[in-house]
Amino acid sequence: MMELPVTTQADRTFNILLQAIVTGEIVPGSRLREIELAKEMGIGRGPLREALNRLESRKLVTKVPHVGAQVVGLDLAEVIEIYQLRENLEGLACELAAQRMSQAQLDALARLIEQHAQFLSDHDGQIYIEQEADLDFHFLIIQGSQNNWLIRLLCDELYHRVRMHRFQSAHHRGRPMQALEDHQRILEALQKRDGELASLLMKRHISAARLLLGQ
């Protein structure tokens, strides 16, 4: 997944904890004890608290009275609701991106799809590429929408929850070849600056992924 620039100790701490939570290294329900974490990570309590606050704002950590910071759980019903939001919000992102993405951004999107196709060819369609490169494809389009509300809501909040589910669910079923074909058609619509078609294709793409969740 694309990473944001790291500039401070709090940034580094946030990214380390974020990755550990998303991948399940720190399991849902775990308590994040400040004294122990600060000692283990070799940092002060200030940067650690800032990182924990940011994780809380991303809905990955919750503050429990008399317990402290705790990693959230994630159930299937919540994931399905997130996908329902994604269908509509990313459809809107496509409409905006069709008009606002620069040629350089479209070229970057095309290169990402080429890398995706090469990975699938080299690794016999393994699911890992869908876990990360699939989300990078969506991430680039959302960034290309140039709508800060969409970027904050989707990239800063919902996508980390989606990644948690993909890493931690033994029942996650990928469809990497179909995802690649969907991405290629969405890219073609964006290249033609056809926002209506790109939006429709994106909604269908996410809807199909959502329907797989309950299987």
Order of alpha helices (4+ residues) and beta strands (2+ residues): alpha-alpha-alpha-beta-beta-alpha-alpha-alpha-alpha-alpha-alpha
